[in-house]
Amino acid sequence: MSEETKGIEIPTTWRIKRYYLYALVTIIALVLPWITIEGNHFFLLSFDKLKLHLAFIQFDMQELYLMPFLLMLMFLGIFGMTVMGGRVFCGWVCPQTVFRVIYRDLIETKILGLRSRIKNKQKDPDMSKMENKVKKVIAILMWTVLSLVAAADFLWFFVPPEDFFAYLADFNNHWTLFGSVIGIAAFLIYDIVFLKENFCIYVCPYSRVQSVLYDEHTVMALYDMHRGGNIYDGHDKKFTSQKDIQVEEPHAECTACESCVTVCPTHIDIRQGLQLECINCLECVDACTTVMGKLGKESLVTWSSDYEIVDQKGKTKYFRPKILAYIGLLVGIAIILGVMGSTKEHMLLNINKETRLYSTKLLPDGKVRVDNAYEFLLQNTQNEKMKFYFEVIPPKGMEGKIKIIKPSTEFTAVPGIKKKKVVVLRTTEVLVDDARKDTIIPITIRAYALGHEEKIVVFRNSTFVFPKADILKAAK
């Protein structure tokens, strides 16, 4: 809801918009692991079952060639986001920021009243009072519960909920999972309650990387020194009143109220210019918008670029060549990932020929039987037990002359377990009459699941070795 003061409309604050996004991201993160289609998750990297689920499609670990493309999408997406909007990821999406807002703004301020108001993040609670000590303990206990939920939610992308709770109940065999939950929760408690925004400033490497990604059109929270005036002299001395500022710059509009300073979660003064501690949460923009709006003026702190605010060269260029290059790369990688994912095979099959090329035997009717033996290693990658069978596809002109003798009937394969089958191909026909050498005949093996022949089917190229003419004569 907006209000109008002296003709200046104060829009919905960025803080409220961030809260909406935080709520949406939280709901997605909590709900997504529970959604399955035919037993497949949107994203699941299961180490105990050696599976990758992506976009509700299940991949075996042999198909982890998709992971580098996922990592490239993630990093290029974050880098591209940084080039365009600075550390907007930190302020709007990063779990660290979301968790700090939940703990500081919701639990400590709104629920327990330990902090006086959300707009003053610089003043810590007075812990000399017993009442505040009790509230602090309650706040930590409340966050401990939420940390356990967050830890579980994180692990659900590696151990799905349907297995997670069963594993926790079987502590003796899955103590590692239990320890992981406790370890992650303990880290979150230390990080959010004690380390606070120091994680963003001193631990997270992203703040160091961002400076190399910025250019003059990168959008960030900026103080308009041309309008507001210089708050610091050349020796970093700070002017603490509007009168002091206007001594040097009579036109200066900054009131020195320091609302933009007290509201900053990383404890910086945005009026000093770009600082690596800034996470682009835009709380300072909200604070100045409110103060200057009451004076009938535009905010001195805006979400804009050096090109537009500092250098005053013109309007910010959002879709510049660098951004278009990132978009092109992201689209290209997404297409490659989609194409590779769409060619996924719904079963795995490796064919190895035995060391003996062939065996021969004279039949009562005078024909010579030629056998080739193979070792097939098959894995059912579905979520249910299925029956499988093979058929051989010989070259044109040899149809029906090479047959599978073993296995003679279909066989059952359970999910996730590799099954070894000895397969024998046989012919009683003279396929090739070559007196000089054995002939290698290219064949194709078609393996399929009974009842699912159209979907769960793979084709593998192999060879059938037919003996030279004198071997056939010797067999007779």
C-alpha positions in Angstrom: 0.0 0.0 0.0 1.5 3.3 -1.0 1.0 6.8 0.4 1.5 10.2 -1.1 3.4 13.0 0.6 3.8 16.4 -1.0 3.2 14.9 -4.4 5.9 12.2 -4.1 4.5 8.7 -4.1 6.3 6.3 -1.9 6.1 2.8 -3.5 6.0 -0.6 -1.9 9.3 -1.1 -0.2 12.0 -3.3 -1.6 12.0 -5.0 1.7 8.4 -6.2 1.4 9.1 -7.4 -2.2 12.1 -9.3 -0.9 9.9 -10.9 1.8 7.5 -12.1 -0.9 10.4 -13.6 -2.9 11.8 -15.2 0.3 8.4 -16.8 1.0 8.2 -18.1 -2.5 11.7 -19.5 -2.5 11.1 -21.1 0.9 7.9 -22.8 -0.2 9.5 -24.1 -3.3 12.5 -25.5 -1.4 10.3 -27.2 1.2 7.7 -28.6 -1.2 9.9 -29.6 -4.3 11.5 -32.7 -2.7 8.1 -34.2 -2.0 6.8 -33.9 -5.6 7.4 -37.0 -7.7 6.2 -38.1 -11.1 6.4 -41.9 -11.6 8.7 -42.0 -8.6 11.1 -39.5 -10.0 12.0 -36.1 -8.4 12.7 -32.7 -9.9 16.2 -32.8 -8.6 17.8 -35.5 -6.6 21.5 -36.5 -6.4 21.3 -39.9 -4.6 24.7 -41.2 -3.6 23.4 -44.3 -1.8 21.4 -45.4 -4.9 23.8 -43.9 -7.4 21.0 -42.0 -9.2 20.5 -38.5 -10.6 16.9 -37.2 -11.0 16.6 -34.2 -13.1 13.3 -32.6 -14.3 11.5 -35.8 -13.1 13.7 -38.0 -15.3 15.9 -40.6 -13.7 19.6 -41.0 -14.8 22.1 -43.5 -13.7 25.5 -42.5 -12.4 27.0 -43.5 -15.8 25.0 -40.6 -17.1 26.6 -38.0 -14.8 28.0 -36.3 -17.9 25.0 -34.0 -17.4 26.3 -32.6 -14.1 29.0 -30.3 -15.6 26.2 -28.7 -17.7 24.1 -28.1 -14.6 27.1 -26.6 -12.8 27.8 -24.3 -15.8 24.2 -23.2 -15.8 24.4 -22.4 -12.1 27.7 -20.5 -12.2 27.0 -18.7 -15.5 23.6 -17.7 -14.2 25.0 -16.2 -11.0 27.8 -14.5 -12.9 25.4 -13.1 -15.4 23.1 -12.0 -12.6 26.1 -10.2 -11.0 27.1 -8.4 -14.1 23.6 -7.1 -14.5 22.5 -6.5 -10.9 25.5 -6.7 -8.7 25.2 -8.9 -5.6 21.4 -9.2 -6.1 21.8 -12.9 -5.6 23.1 -12.2 -2.1 20.3 -9.9 -1.1 17.4 -11.7 -2.8 18.0 -15.4 -3.0 21.0 -16.5 -0.9 19.9 -18.8 2.0 22.3 -17.0 4.3 20.4 -13.7 3.8 17.0 -15.4 4.0 17.9 -17.2 7.3 19.3 -13.9 8.8 16.0 -12.1 8.0 14.0 -14.9 9.5 16.1 -14.9 12.7 16.7 -11.2 13.1 13.6 -9.6 11.6 11.0 -12.2 12.4 12.1 -14.1 15.5 14.1 -11.4 17.4 12.2 -8.3 16.3 8.6 -9.2 15.4 7.9 -12.2 17.6 10.0 -11.7 20.7 10.6 -7.9 20.6 14.3 -8.4 21.5 15.2 -5.7 18.9 13.3 -2.4 19.0 12.5 -2.2 15.2 13.5 -3.7 11.9 14.8 -0.4 10.5 17.6 -0.3 13.1 20.0 -3.2 12.5 23.0 -1.4 14.0 21.8 -1.4 17.6 22.2 -4.8 19.2 19.9 -5.7 22.1 21.0 -4.8 25.7 22.0 -8.2 27.0 22.6 -6.9 30.5 18.8 -7.3 31.2 17.6 -10.7 32.4 14.5 -10.3 30.2 16.6 -10.0 27.1 18.8 -12.9 28.1 15.7 -15.1 28.3 14.4 -13.8 25.0 17.8 -14.6 23.4 17.7 -18.2 24.6 14.1 -18.6 23.3 15.2 -17.1 20.0 18.1 -19.5 19.7 15.8 -22.4 20.6 13.3 -21.4 18.0 16.1 -21.0 15.4 17.5 -24.5 16.4 14.2 -26.0 15.4 14.2 -24.2 12.1 17.8 -25.1 11.5 16.9 -28.8 11.9 14.2 -28.3 9.3 16.5 -26.5 7.0 19.2 -29.2 7.4 16.7 -31.9 6.6 15.4 -29.9 3.6 18.9 -29.6 2.2 19.5 -33.3 2.6 16.2 -34.2 0.9 17.9 -33.3 -2.4 20.4 -36.1 -1.7 18.3 -38.5 0.3 14.6 -38.3 -0.7 12.0 -37.9 2.0 10.6 -41.4 1.4 14.0 -42.8 2.5 15.1 -40.0 4.8 12.8 -40.7 7.7 13.2 -44.5 7.4 17.0 -44.1 7.5 16.8 -41.8 10.6 14.7 -44.5 12.4 17.4 -47.0 11.6 20.2 -45.1 13.5 22.7 -48.0 13.7 22.9 -48.4 9.9 22.5 -44.7 9.0 24.3 -42.8 11.7 26.1 -40.7 9.0 22.8 -39.2 7.9 21.9 -38.4 11.5 25.3 -36.8 12.1 24.9 -34.8 8.9 21.6 -33.3 10.0 23.0 -32.4 13.4 26.2 -31.0 11.8 24.4 -28.8 9.3 22.0 -27.6 11.9 24.9 -26.7 14.3 26.6 -24.8 11.5 23.4 -22.8 10.8 23.0 -22.0 14.4 26.6 -20.7 14.7 26.4 -18.9 11.4 23.0 -17.2 11.8 23.1 -16.4 15.5 26.8 -15.7 16.1 28.7 -15.2 12.8 25.8 -13.1 11.3 26.7 -10.9 8.3 30.4 -11.5 8.9 29.9 -14.6 6.8 29.0 -12.4 3.8 31.9 -10.1 4.5 34.8 -12.4 5.5 33.9 -16.0 4.6 31.9 -16.0 1.3 34.2 -15.8 -1.7 31.5 -14.3 -3.9 32.1 -10.8 -2.4 35.7 -10.9 -3.7 34.7 -12.2 -7.1 32.0 -9.6 -7.8 34.4 -6.7 -8.3 35.9 -8.3 -11.4 32.5 -8.9 -12.8 31.1 -5.3 -12.4 31.2 -2.8 -15.2 29.9 0.8 -15.4 26.3 -0.4 -16.2 26.0 -2.9 -13.3 23.0 -2.0 -11.3 23.5 -1.6 -7.5 22.5 0.5 -4.6 24.1 3.9 -5.2 24.2 7.2 -3.4 23.7 10.3 -5.7 26.5 12.5 -4.5 25.7 15.1 -7.1 22.4 15.8 -5.3 23.1 14.7 -1.8 26.6 16.1 -1.4 29.8 14.6 -0.2 29.4 13.2 3.3 33.1 12.5 3.8 36.0 14.9 3.2 39.3 13.9 1.7 40.5 12.4 5.0 37.4 10.3 5.5 36.1 12.7 8.1 32.3 12.3 8.3 29.9 15.2 8.3 27.2 14.5 10.8 24.7 17.3 10.0 23.1 18.8 6.9 24.6 22.2 8.0 28.1 20.8 7.9 27.5 19.2 4.5 26.2 22.4 3.1 29.2 24.4 4.2 31.1 23.0 1.3 28.1 22.2 -1.0 25.2 24.5 -0.4 23.0 22.6 -2.8 23.4 19.3 -0.9 20.1 17.6 -0.1 21.2 14.8 2.3 19.7 15.5 5.8 22.4 13.4 7.5 19.6 11.4 9.2 21.6 8.2 8.7 18.5 6.1 8.1 20.3 4.4 5.3 23.2 3.5 7.7 21.2 2.2 10.7 19.1 -0.1 8.4 22.1 -1.7 6.7 22.5 -5.4 7.8 26.2 -5.4 6.9 26.9 -2.2 8.8 28.2 0.0 6.0 27.5 3.6 4.9 26.3 3.5 1.3 27.2 7.2 1.0 30.9 6.2 0.9 30.4 4.5 -2.5 30.6 0.9 -3.6 31.8 -1.5 -0.9 32.2 -5.2 -1.2 30.1 -5.7 2.0 27.0 -4.4 0.2 24.6 -7.3 -0.6 22.2 -5.3 -2.7 19.3 -5.8 -0.2 18.2 -2.3 -1.0 17.2 -1.5 2.6 19.1 1.8 2.3 17.0 2.6 -0.8 13.8 2.1 1.2 15.1 4.2 4.1 16.1 7.2 1.9 12.9 6.9 -0.2 10.8 7.3 2.9 12.8 10.2 4.4 13.1 12.2 1.1 9.6 11.4 0.2 8.4 13.2 3.2 10.3 16.2 2.0 8.7 15.9 -1.4 12.0 14.8 -3.1 13.2 11.7 -4.9 15.4 9.3 -3.0 19.2 10.0 -2.9 19.9 6.3 -2.8 18.7 4.4 -5.8 19.1 1.1 -7.6 21.0 2.2 -10.6 24.5 2.2 -12.2 27.7 4.2 -12.1 27.0 5.2 -15.7 23.7 6.8 -14.8 24.3 8.1 -11.2 28.0 8.7 -10.7 29.2 9.6 -14.2 25.9 10.9 -15.4 26.5 9.8 -18.9 23.0 8.6 -19.7 20.6 5.8 -19.0 21.8 2.4 -17.9 22.2 -0.1 -20.7 20.8 -3.4 -19.5 21.0 -5.6 -22.6 24.6 -4.8 -23.6 26.9 -7.2 -25.4 28.2 -8.8 -22.2 24.7 -9.6 -20.9 23.6 -10.9 -24.3 26.7 -13.2 -24.4 25.7 -14.6 -21.0 22.1 -15.1 -22.1 23.4 -16.8 -25.3 25.6 -19.1 -23.3 22.9 -20.0 -20.9 20.4 -20.7 -23.7 23.0 -22.8 -25.6 23.9 -24.9 -22.5 20.2 -25.4 -21.7 19.5 -26.6 -25.2 22.5 -29.0 -25.0 21.4 -30.3 -21.6 17.8 -30.7 -22.9 19.0 -32.6 -26.0 21.3 -34.9 -24.0 18.7 -35.5 -21.4 16.1 -36.4 -24.0 18.3 -39.1 -25.4 18.5 -40.8 -22.1 18.2 -44.6 -22.2 15.8 -46.2 -19.9 18.0 -49.3 -19.3 21.8 -49.9 -19.3 23.4 -52.6 -21.4 27.1 -53.4 -22.0 28.1 -56.3 -24.4 31.4 -58.1 -24.2 32.3 -60.9 -26.5 33.9 -64.0 -25.0 37.6 -64.5 -25.8 36.8 -67.6 -28.0 35.7 -66.3 -31.3 33.2 -69.1 -32.1 32.5 -72.8 -31.7 31.4 -75.3 -34.4 29.6 -78.6 -34.3 28.4 -80.9 -37.0 24.7 -81.6 -36.9 23.0 -84.9 -38.0 21.5 -83.3 -41.1 25.1 -82.5 -42.3 25.0 -78.8 -41.5 27.6 -77.1 -39.3 26.4 -75.1 -36.3 28.3 -72.0 -35.5 27.9 -70.4 -32.1 29.2 -67.0 -30.8 29.0 -66.4 -27.0 28.7 -63.0 -25.3 28.4 -61.6 -21.8 25.6 -59.1 -21.4 25.6 -56.8 -18.4 22.1 -55.3 -18.0 20.8 -52.8 -15.4 17.1 -52.0 -14.9 17.1 -48.2 -14.2 13.3 -48.0 -13.6 11.6 -48.1 -10.2 9.9 -51.5 -10.6 10.8 -55.0 -11.4 10.5 -55.8 -15.1 11.0 -58.7 -17.5 13.6 -58.3 -20.3 14.5 -60.1 -23.5 16.9 -59.7 -26.5 16.7 -60.1 -30.2 19.4 -59.9 -32.9 19.1 -57.8 -36.0 21.5 -59.1 -38.7 22.6 -57.2 -41.8 20.4 -57.0 -44.8 20.1 -60.3 -46.6 20.8 -62.4 -43.5 17.4 -61.9 -41.8 16.4 -64.9 -39.7 19.8 -66.7 -40.2 21.3 -65.7 -36.9 19.2 -66.5 -33.8 19.5 -66.1 -30.0 19.7 -69.6 -28.5 20.4 -68.5 -24.9 18.6 -67.1 -23.0 15.6 -69.0 -24.4 13.0 -67.1 -22.4 12.6 -63.7 -20.9 14.2 -63.0 -17.5 13.5 -60.7 -14.6 15.7 -57.7 -13.5 15.1 -55.8 -10.3 15.8 -52.0 -10.2 19.3 -50.8 -9.5 21.1 -54.1 -9.7 23.3 -55.2 -12.5 22.4 -58.5 -14.0 24.9 -60.7 -15.9 23.6 -62.9 -18.7 25.5 -65.3 -21.0 24.0 -64.9 -24.5 24.6 -67.3 -27.3 23.9 -66.5 -31.0 23.8 -69.3 -33.5 23.5 -70.0 -37.2 23.3 -73.2 -39.2 23.5 -71.4 -42.5 26.6 -70.7 -44.6 26.6 -66.9 -44.2 29.9 -66.3 -46.0 32.1 -68.5 -48.1 35.6 -67.1 -47.6 38.6 -69.5 -47.9 41.2 -67.0 -46.6 39.9 -65.7 -43.3 37.1 -65.5 -40.7 34.4 -63.0 -41.5 33.3 -60.4 -39.0 29.6 -59.7 -39.5 28.1 -56.5 -38.0 24.9 -57.1 -36.0 22.6 -55.1 -33.8 21.3 -56.3 -30.5 17.9 -55.0 -29.4 17.1 -55.3 -25.7 13.7 -54.4 -24.4 11.3 -54.7 -21.4 8.3 -56.8 -22.1 5.2 -54.7 -22.1 7.2 -51.5 -22.6 8.9 -52.3 -25.9 8.5 -48.7 -27.3 9.9 -46.9 -24.3 12.3 -49.1 -22.5 14.5 -50.3 -25.3 18.2 -50.0 -26.3 20.2 -50.9 -29.4 23.8 -52.0 -29.2 26.2 -52.7 -32.1 28.2 -55.9 -31.9 29.7 -58.5 -34.2 29.1 -62.1 -35.2 32.3 -64.0 -36.3 31.8 -66.6 -39.0 34.6 -69.1 -39.6 36.5 -69.4 -42.9 35.7 -72.2 -45.3 38.4 -74.8 -44.2 37.1 -74.6 -40.6 33.7 -75.5 -41.8 35.1 -78.4 -43.8 37.1 -79.6 -40.9 34.0 -79.7 -38.7 32.4 -82.1 -41.2 
